Amino acid sequence: MSEAVAIEEGGLADLPAVMTVMETAFDPCFGEAWTASQCAGLLPLPGVWLSVARIGDEAVGFALARAIAGEAELLLLAVRPDAQGRGVGKSLLNHFFRESLTRGADHLHLEVRDGNDAIKLYTRLGFSIVGRRRNYYNGRDGQQYDALSLAKTAASLQPQ
Ligand SMILES: CC(C)(COP(=O)(O)OP(=O)(O)OC[C@H]1O[C@@H](n2cnc3c(N)ncnc32)[C@H](O)[C@@H]1OP(=O)(O)O)[C@@H](O)C(=O)NCCC(=O)NCCS
């Protein structure tokens, strides 16, 4: 997989490939992954978009997001483990920034499990930790995990 990453708008037809990425990227222990029916239910709603990262013909990552009334939320970001560490996540995040601006959003936010290494990527690309949601994720064996709320505003919205 030495080809360049292409980020394309996705739809319901991409869900099987997205679910393959989801199931391999997220540790099932923490309850962060969504089901196919949760994704399928959200996709048709106003302001929601799916970005699929491809290397050649293969879907290696995706981002699911929505923008409403000047605010955009990154709902999910994942890259297949064998494609991680090559800039795919960063490309998806920069695409999310550009798409949010195009859709008129100047305030971005997301929730991420406290302790998820993705926090390093988000803060490197301009997000700040603005809050904590206790017991946000329902993990395996009844365990719950806090989420951190991260935000990024117009002043730092240019892709990096
Ligand atoms: C988070 C995730 C999407 C990052 O994707 P990726 O393609 O590996 O990230 P990139 O290769 O684009 O890395 C971009 C930068 O973030 C850093 N980074 C990425 N993942 C990191 C990690 N786990 N720990 C530390 N730094 C990390 C990289 O070092 C890189 O920094 P650089 O630009 O200075 O070199 C991927 O690890 C993943 O799918 N994780 C599981 C799902 C998940 O937890 N998603 C986030 C919550 S929704």
The ligand as an SDF file (V2000), in Angstrom:
LIG
                    3D

 48 50  0  0  0  0  0  0  0  0999 V2000
   -6.7400    7.6300   15.6740 C   0  0  0  0  0  0  0  0  0  0  0  0
   -6.4760    7.0590   14.2900 C   0  0  0  0  0  0  0  0  0  0  0  0
   -7.6770    7.3720   13.3930 C   0  0  0  0  0  0  0  0  0  0  0  0
   -5.2060    7.7160   13.7220 C   0  0  0  0  0  0  0  0  0  0  0  0
   -5.0680    7.2800   12.3730 O   0  0  0  0  0  0  0  0  0  0  0  0
   -3.6080    7.1910   11.6750 P   0  0  0  0  0  0  0  0  0  0  0  0
   -3.8490    7.0620   10.2220 O   0  0  0  0  0  0  0  0  0  0  0  0
   -2.8020    6.1420   12.3200 O   0  0  0  0  0  0  0  0  0  0  0  0
   -2.9880    8.6220   12.0280 O   0  0  0  0  0  0  0  0  0  0  0  0
   -1.8550    9.3860   11.1940 P   0  0  0  0  0  0  0  0  0  0  0  0
   -0.9080    8.3940   10.6230 O   0  0  0  0  0  0  0  0  0  0  0  0
   -2.5260   10.3080   10.2460 O   0  0  0  0  0  0  0  0  0  0  0  0
   -1.1310   10.2350   12.3110 O   0  0  0  0  0  0  0  0  0  0  0  0
   -1.2250   11.6300   12.3540 C   0  0  0  0  0  0  0  0  0  0  0  0
   -0.4320   12.1530   13.5170 C   0  0  0  0  0  0  0  0  0  0  0  0
   -1.0130   11.7400   14.7540 O   0  0  0  0  0  0  0  0  0  0  0  0
   -0.0840   10.9390   15.4800 C   0  0  0  0  0  0  0  0  0  0  0  0
   -0.8010    9.7800   15.9930 N   0  0  0  0  0  0  0  0  0  0  0  0
   -1.7240    9.0630   15.3480 C   0  0  0  0  0  0  0  0  0  0  0  0
   -2.1440    8.0210   16.0920 N   0  0  0  0  0  0  0  0  0  0  0  0
   -1.4320    8.1130   17.2430 C   0  0  0  0  0  0  0  0  0  0  0  0
   -1.3940    7.3420   18.4050 C   0  0  0  0  0  0  0  0  0  0  0  0
   -2.1600    6.2420   18.5560 N   0  0  0  0  0  0  0  0  0  0  0  0
   -0.5460    7.7290   19.3830 N   0  0  0  0  0  0  0  0  0  0  0  0
    0.2420    8.8160   19.2350 C   0  0  0  0  0  0  0  0  0  0  0  0
    0.2560    9.5900   18.1480 N   0  0  0  0  0  0  0  0  0  0  0  0
   -0.5810    9.2360   17.1700 C   0  0  0  0  0  0  0  0  0  0  0  0
    0.9660   10.4980   14.4900 C   0  0  0  0  0  0  0  0  0  0  0  0
    2.2220   10.3320   15.1160 O   0  0  0  0  0  0  0  0  0  0  0  0
    0.9910   11.6220   13.4990 C   0  0  0  0  0  0  0  0  0  0  0  0
    1.8210   12.6800   13.9310 O   0  0  0  0  0  0  0  0  0  0  0  0
    2.7720   13.4290   12.8520 P   0  0  0  0  0  0  0  0  0  0  0  0
    1.8390   14.0540   11.8330 O   0  0  0  0  0  0  0  0  0  0  0  0
    3.5030   14.4300   13.6760 O   0  0  0  0  0  0  0  0  0  0  0  0
    3.6130   12.3520   12.2620 O   0  0  0  0  0  0  0  0  0  0  0  0
   -6.2320    5.5220   14.3470 C   0  0  0  0  0  0  0  0  0  0  0  0
   -5.2240    5.2760   15.2780 O   0  0  0  0  0  0  0  0  0  0  0  0
   -7.4640    4.6960   14.7180 C   0  0  0  0  0  0  0  0  0  0  0  0
   -8.2430    4.3010   13.8440 O   0  0  0  0  0  0  0  0  0  0  0  0
   -7.6340    4.4060   16.0250 N   0  0  0  0  0  0  0  0  0  0  0  0
   -8.7360    3.5230   16.4580 C   0  0  0  0  0  0  0  0  0  0  0  0
  -10.0760    4.2210   16.3450 C   0  0  0  0  0  0  0  0  0  0  0  0
  -10.1450    5.4230   17.2670 C   0  0  0  0  0  0  0  0  0  0  0  0
   -9.8620    5.3160   18.4410 O   0  0  0  0  0  0  0  0  0  0  0  0
  -10.5870    6.5930   16.7060 N   0  0  0  0  0  0  0  0  0  0  0  0
  -10.6600    7.8460   17.4650 C   0  0  0  0  0  0  0  0  0  0  0  0
  -11.8830    7.9910   18.2540 C   0  0  0  0  0  0  0  0  0  0  0  0
  -13.3460    8.2260   17.2580 S   0  0  0  0  0  0  0  0  0  0  0  0
  1  2  1  0
  2  3  1  0
  2  4  1  0
  2 36  1  0
  4  5  1  0
  5  6  1  0
  6  7  2  0
  6  8  1  0
  6  9  1  0
  9 10  1  0
 10 11  2  0
 10 12  1  0
 10 13  1  0
 13 14  1  0
 14 15  1  0
 15 16  1  0
 15 30  1  0
 16 17  1  0
 17 18  1  0
 17 28  1  0
 18 19  1  0
 18 27  1  0
 19 20  2  0
 20 21  1  0
 21 22  1  0
 21 27  2  0
 22 23  1  0
 22 24  2  0
 24 25  1  0
 25 26  2  0
 26 27  1  0
 28 29  1  0
 28 30  1  0
 30 31  1  0
 31 32  1  0
 32 33  2  0
 32 34  1  0
 32 35  1  0
 36 37  1  0
 36 38  1  0
 38 39  2  0
 38 40  1  0
 40 41  1  0
 41 42  1  0
 42 43  1  0
 43 44  2  0
 43 45  1  0
 45 46  1  0
 46 47  1  0
 47 48  1  0
M  END
$$$$
